[in-house]
Amino acid sequence: MSFRTFRYTTLVTSLLIMAGCSASAEPPGRPAAAQPASASPSAPAPSAPASPTRPNIVFVLVDDLSMDLVQYMPNVRKLQQDGTTFTNYTVTDSLCCPSRASIFKGQFPHNTGIIKNHGSDGGFRLFHSRGQEKSTYATDMKTAGYRTAFMGKYLNEYFAKSTMGTGKPYVPPGWDEWAVGGNAYDNFNYDLNENGKVVKYGATPQDYLTDVLSGKAAKFITTTAATGQPFIIEVSTYAPHAPYTPAPRDAALFPGLKLPHTAAWDKVPANSTWLPAGMKLTKAQKQRMDVEYRKRVQSVQSVDKMIGTLRDTLTKAGIADETVVMFSSDNGYHMGEYALPSGKQTAFDTDVNVPLVVAGAGVQAGRSVDLIVENIDFRPTFADLAGAAAPAETDGRSFKPLLAGEIPADWRATALIEHHDPATDPADPDYQSDSRNIPPSYDALRTTTFTFIEYVDGTVEYFDRRADPHMLTNVAGTLPAARLAELRTALRGVATCIGAQACGTAARAIS
């Protein structure tokens, strides 16, 4: 028994024990396991297991994960069974750097100022030059007495050798352990800044980046657990981002697997304001996406294995019952839906509604929650778990009560999505070579029942997702003028809000 386990024995009466949680490998192509039991937010909630007052936090963030990949991730599905799944988790922007900035700061892109992956209005260099790194969830948690670690992909434009005028490879404030790469999407032949020292990795199977991160994270957990100090670690993989490189051991899995075709496959939504009617995918695009999808499924196998490894490590260290494990993605990904080739950046659910699964101390098991949660909520949630107040600058709100089955009466009704100055520069790793894949700038509201989008030219789209879950018909033209005016006003309110109180009020102003 660890020091922290002993210390919390008198406090913990009913814990979610996460032993033996590494799921066994499944045959290629096996159908998805049953989803966690659905529970309406308004229904009486079963009691949640008790939690230590300051649990450890393991946060696994992946890159470009779409919902349809979860069925191939047995350890993620085990996490769902053991914890709570947020079915309406929504990102502030379906683009890497703006989304990640929202996580670090707990702010919408209109407040972080990060609206692109690089250049004058986005990327690591702007985040750094604006002094944003001086106040993030890392500095919060370090001040609260947590040991902090970040491993993997940080922000676009960060490179392992970056010094930012410090004279040595740069490590941002707030991090005790740092193992971060730059353009390491190939998962081989990359550099990592390891606590201020650049280490080169090659092309052997042992150099595969997700596995390297898994080993470093497991070591951090083991060594920190022995000290009794609470910790938070974010492991941020490059997988399954293009070029979708799988671990060598997984490169032959799922032979013959092809991209699933949903109701939105190769269909332009009726009355679309920006997609040309009658647009169709080419034969070459369809063939390419079949290969890409299979590689994406292969590439997430290493991520799934890592989740099992880290949960096993928590159990062996005797701290599984003192730890909260979170799994999510920076954004989603469309592949063939709406006649669009592989990409993101749109306000369709394929791109903005991504997995968020949480299990561990104080978290209800086997529960689905459909309340609106956003990536601006991580920072205040981390602070809440640490027993600290959320910084005043955050726009988000702690979802810790939702983990225990509590439903605050004043929870937000809508999520804000804002996407501006799309990725049109070939230097951007998310550059879209096909102009059809680049939506105009927009702001959007996403509730549990509809999505309302206003584009830069003033045109609007409204998708009633209850009647039209695949978002195939824009019915904005059928809405009364008063309703449209109400939606526009509500959108402007959230798109300009500053701070948790104002943003919370604005997000409750529409239903």
N, C-alpha and C positions, 0 to 999 in steps of 0.2 A: 504493500500500500504506500502510495506517495505521500509526501508531506501535505499536499493540498487535499488529498482524499481524506486523510485523518482530520484535517482542520475542519472540513465541511460535514463530517459524519453526523454531527448533532443537528445540522441544518437540513440535510437531504433525506427525505422520507420515501420518495418514490421516483426513482430516476430511470430515464431511458438508457438501458445498458446496450452499448453499441458493440458488444463483443461478437466475433465471428461474422463480421459484416461483409467480408469480401466475397462477392458472389462468384460462383464457379463459372468457367467459360461455357458459352452456349454454342451450339452448332451454327454455322453460317446460315442466315436466312430464317432463323427461328422467329416466329411472330412475337410481338411485344407481350410482356406479361401484363396482367391486369393493372390498371391505374389505381392510385390510392382511392380509398372510399371517399365519395363526394359528400361534403357537408355544407349545407347552405349557411352563409354567415349569420342568418337570423335564427338558425336552429340552435337549441341548447347544446353547448359544447361539453364533451367529456373533460374531466379534469386533466390537466397537463402534468407531466412529471415535474417534481420540484427541481430547482436548479441552484447551483452555487451562486452566491451573490455576485461573483465576478468570474464568469466562465471564460475559458480559452475560446478563441475563434479561429477556425480554419476556413478560409474563403478561397474557393477554386473558381477562377474566372477564365472562360475559354473565349475564343475569337471566331465570330461568324457562325455560331451554332444555331441551327434551325430546329424547330420542334420535332421534325420527322426523324432526327438522328437519335433521339432518346430511346426509341424502341430497340436500338442496337447496343445499349449501354446498361448491362445488368447491374452494375454497382450503383448507377444513378437511380435505377428503378428500385433497388434495395433501399436507397436513401429516401425515396418517396414513401415506401412502405413504413419506414422507421420515423418519418417526419411529416412536414407540411409542405404542400405544393401550392404555389400562388399562380392560379391559372390566368390572371389578368396582369401579370407583371409586365410593365411597359418601359422601354428605354426612352430617354429624352431625345435621342437622335440616333438613327440607324447608321452610324458612322463611328469608327473606332475611337479616335481621339476625343471628340466632343462627349461621347458616352463615358469614357474613362475619366475625363475631367469632372463630370458630374458625380461620379463615384467618389473621387478623392475629396472634392469640395462640398458635396451635398447641395449643389446649386445647379439651376438650369443653365443651358448654354448662353442665354442672354445675360446672365450674371457672371459666368466664368470668362466670357469673351472668347471661348474656344469653340469655333463653329466649323473648323476644317481640320484636316490631318497635318497640315504644314502651311508654311508661308506666313503672310502678314496677318491672317486672322485665324490661325490654328497651330497645332503642333506643340511639341515640348519647348521649343525656344520661346514661343510667346508665353506659354504657361510659366516658364522660368522668369522671363523678363518682367512679367507683371507681378512677380513676387507671390504667385499662387502657392508655391511649395512651402512657404513659411507657415501656412495654416491648412492642414489636411487632416484626414482621419488618422494618419500616422502620428502627427504631432499631438493630436488629442489623446491617443492611446498611450503614447510614451509619457505624457504628463500625468496620465491616470495611473502610471506604475506598471504598464504592460511592457513586455519585451516584444519588439516588432520586427517583422521580416517581410521582404518583398522579393519574389523570384519570378523571372520570366520576362514578359513583355510589359513595358512601362507605358510610355507615350510615344507616338510617332515623332520622328526626328531625333529621338534620343539614341546615342551611340555609346557603346561601351567605353570608347576612348575619350568621350567628351570631358573636358575639364571645366568649362564655364568659368575660366579665369582663376581656378583654385590651384593650378599647378599640378594636379593629379586627377586621375579619373574621378568624375563627379558622382557623389552620392547625395541625394536630396535630404533635407532635414527630416528627422523623425524616425529614421530606420536604423535599427541595431544590426540587422543582417540584410545584405543587399547582393543579389546575384542576377544581374539584368543584362539583356542583350539589346541589340539595335535591330537592323534588318535581318532577322534570323528566321524568316518564314520557311526557308528550305529545311530547317531543323537539323542541318549538318553544315560544317565549315563556317562556324560562327564564333564570335567573341562574347565572353561574359565579363562584365565588371563585377568582380567578386570582392566586395568591401574595399574598393579603391585600387584593386589590382586586376589588370586585364589578363584573362586566361583564354587561350585559343583551344577550340575543339575541332576535330577533324571529321572524317567520313566513315568511321567504323561504326558498327551497330551500337557499341557502348557510348558513342557520342550523340546518339539521337536525343534531341533537346528535351522532349517531354520526360524521358526516362532520367535524364540528368537532373532536371528540376525535382522530380519525384524523390530521388535519392537525397538531394540537399534538404528538401522539406522534411523528410522523415528524420534526418539527422538533427535538424533544428528542433523538431518536436521532442525527440528523445532527450537531447541535452538540456532543453529548457524545462521539461517536466521534472528532471532531477533536481532542479533548483527550487521548485515550488512557486516560481514567479508566474503569474498569468501571462499569456501571450496571445498575439494575433499574427497570423501569417496569411498573406495573399500569394497564391501560386497562380500565375497568369500565363497560360499556354498560348503558343502561336497556332496550334491546331484548333479547329480544322481549316484555318484561313488558307487561301490559295498560296502555293500550288498543291495544297492538300497532301503533303508528303506523309505517308504512313511509316511506322516503324518497320524495319526490314522483316521482322517476324510476322507482321500482319499484311504484307503486301500481296499475298496470294489468297487472302480470305474473301469470302462472298463472291466466288466466281459466277459470272453471269448476272449479278445483281444490276437492276436498272432503276432509274429514277421513277418513283411513283407519280402517277398522274392524278391530281386532285380535280375537283370540279372547275377550278380556275385554270387548269392546264391549257396553254395556248389560246386563251380567250381574253380579248380586250373588254374591260367592263363597259356595259352600255352607258352611253352619255359621258364617257370619260372626257375630261377637259384637256388632257395633255397627251394621251395615247391615241394614235390614229386608228379609227375603226377599220377592221379588216386586216390589221397587222398580224402576221403569222411568223412562227419560228421557221427557220430553214432546216433542211435535213441535216446539214453539217452541225448546226447548233444543237439539235436534238441528240445526235450521236455523241458530240463532245460532252454534253451534260450527263449522259448515261455513264460515261467514264469518270467524270468529275464526282458524281454522286457516290459511285462505288469507292473512289479514293477517299472521299469525306467519311464514309462509314468506316473504312479501314483506319483512317487517321485518328478517329475518336476512340479506337480501342485502347491506345496507350493512355489517353486521358482517363478512360474508365478504369483501367488497371491502376493508375495512380490513385484514384479516389479510394479504391479498395485497399491499396497499400497504406495510405495515410490513416484510414480508419483502423486498420489492423495495428498500425504503430501506436495510435492513441490507446487502444485496448492493452497492448503489451506494456505501455508506459503507466498503466493504471489510471489514466485520466479521461477515458472515453465518457464517463458520466459527469465530467466537469467541463465538457467542450461542446461548442456549437459548430456544426459543419454546414457550410453554405455552398451551393453550386449554382452558377449562372453564366450568362454570356454577355459580351458587350453589345451585341446586336444580333439580329437574325439574318436570314439569307433567302432570297427567292431563286428558284431554278425552274424556269419554264412557265410559272404562273403568270397570268396576264400577258402572255406572249412575249415575256421578257427573258433574255438569256441570263446566265448566272450573275447575281449582284445583290445590292441592297439599296439603301438611301430613301426608299419610298415610305409612305405611311400605311401601306398594306400590312396586315397582321403578320405575314410571312417575315417582315423585316423588323417590326417593332415589338411584337409579343413573343418573348423568349422565356425559356425555363428559369424558374427560381425555386429551388428546393432547399429546405432547411431541416436539419435533424439534430438531435442531441439534447443537452440539458435544458429543461424547461420548455421543450417543443412537443406539441401533440403529434402522435403517430397516426399515419394513414389518413390524413385529412387534406382536403382541397379547400382553398379559400379563394373566392372570386372577387374580393375587394381589390380596388386599384392600388397597386404599389409601384413605385418608380425607383430608378437607380439613384435619385437624389436622397433616398431614404436610408441608404447604407450607413452614411456617416453618423446621423443621429441615432441609428439603431446600435451601431458599435459603441457609441458613447453611453447609451442607455444600459447596454449589457455590462459596461465597465463601471456603472454606478455614477457616471458623470453627466453633467448637463450638456446638451447639444450646443455648439457654438452659435452665437447670434446670427452669424452670416449665412447659416444654412437655410435652404428653401424647403427641405424635406422634413419628414416626421418619422419618429421611431416606429417600426412595426413589431417591436418586442411584444406588445400586448396581443397581437394577432397570433404569435407563436404559441401562446398559452390558451388560445381560444376565446380571448376577450374581443368584443366588437365595440369599439368606441362609437358613440352615437354621432359624433361630428367628423367621422372619417371622410376623406375627400370623395367626390363623385366622379372626378375626371382626371386623366393624365394629360400633360402637355407634351407634344412632340414638336420640335422646331428644327428645321433643316434648311440651312442657307448656304449660298455660295458652294454648290455641289462640287464633288471631286472631279475636276475636268483637266487636271494637270497630269501629263504622263509620268511625272516624278512621284506621284502619289501611289502608294501600294494598292489603294482602292480605286484607282483610275478606271473608268469605264470606257473601253475603246468603242463601244457601240452607243451612239448618242441616244438611241431609244431607251437606254437604261438609266438615263439621267433625268430625274424629275425637275421641274422648276422649283425654286425656293418656295417653302411653304411653312405655315404653322398649322397645327392640328390638335383637336380635342379627341381623346379616346375614352369613352366610358365603358361600362360593362355591356352596353347594348348598342352603341352606335359609334361611328367615327365621322367627324366633321373636319374637312380640310379646306383651308383658304390659301390659294397660291399667290405668288407675288404680283400677278396681274389682276388680282381681285376675283378671279373665278373661284367657284367653290364646288366641293363634292360632299355628299352625305350618303353614308352607307348604313342602312339599318341591319346590323349584324344578327339580330334575332330572326328576322325573316330571310336574311341574305348573308349567312355566316362566311361565305367565301368572297364577299365584297365584289359582286359581279354586276351590280346595277347602281349607278349614281342617281339617287332620287331627290337631289337638292331642288330640282325644278318643280317638285310637287309640294314643297313645304310652303306654308303660308308666309307672307312677308314678315309678319310679326315674329314668327319662329326663327327665320333667318337672321333678323336683326338681333334677336336674343342670343343666338349662337355666336354671331360676330362680336357682340359686346363681351360675352363671356370669354371668348378666345383672346381678345385684346387684354382683358383683365389678367388672365394667367400668363400671357406672353410678355407682360411688362412687370409682373409682381417681383418684389424683393423681400426676402425673409420668410420664415416659416409661417408667421401669423398671417401676413398678407397673402402669401401663396396658398395657404390652407383655405382662407376665406374665399379667394377667387376660384379655387378648385371645387368649392361646394356651391357655387353660384349657378350651376346648370345641372339638369338631369334629363 
